[in-house]
Amino acid sequence: MKKNGFTLVELLGVVIIIAVLSLVVFPLVMNGFKKNRTEISGVTKKLIEDATIMYMDGKPNLYEKVDGNIYCISLSEIVSSGNLSNPLNDPATGKEVLMSDKVKVTIENRQYLPSYIGDSDCVESRS
């Protein structure tokens, strides 16, 4: 007589395999979500960097375009100039960007190259 279906041992084997895979994959997925929530989105970074360029273009005597110069500008400076709004919320994470965060601007080929660095340390150097 032919039986249809699976034996108890086969079902337990499948359940154990699924459990082991979920134990391996679940932490990786959750860490990916956590990382995305702590970083700001690329659109917000671009907005901050563009506002930084406008801020620096408005103060050419203070921020000379000399190759090799590095400037560190806090978001509060950019907000006080009117080039960026406060509070600045990142639409991807829903969190407010801190005004104490910084933008590091390097001068190459007489062009401002801003890079949002958050609350990291930034060291200025001027020629």
C-alpha angles and dihedrals in degrees: 000000000000119000124209121215138034131301122243091251092054092049092048090050092054092047092050092049091050091048093051092048092049091050089055099041102038097068091047092053094046092050089052091053092046092051092051091051094053097048123069120240125263091247092057091047090052091049091051093046093049091049088051092054091050090049093051094044087058091057106044094156092055097042107040118194096236114148112251096025116132122199128189114207125182120221089238089065091052091047092049089054091055096244094112133034127237127248095038111195123192107228093206096056100021090226129126117250111234117244089219090066117109141223118213113212121195122190115225125164088356090298130119111242107189123194123186107228101172115211095342121125116269126193120201123217126184130185 
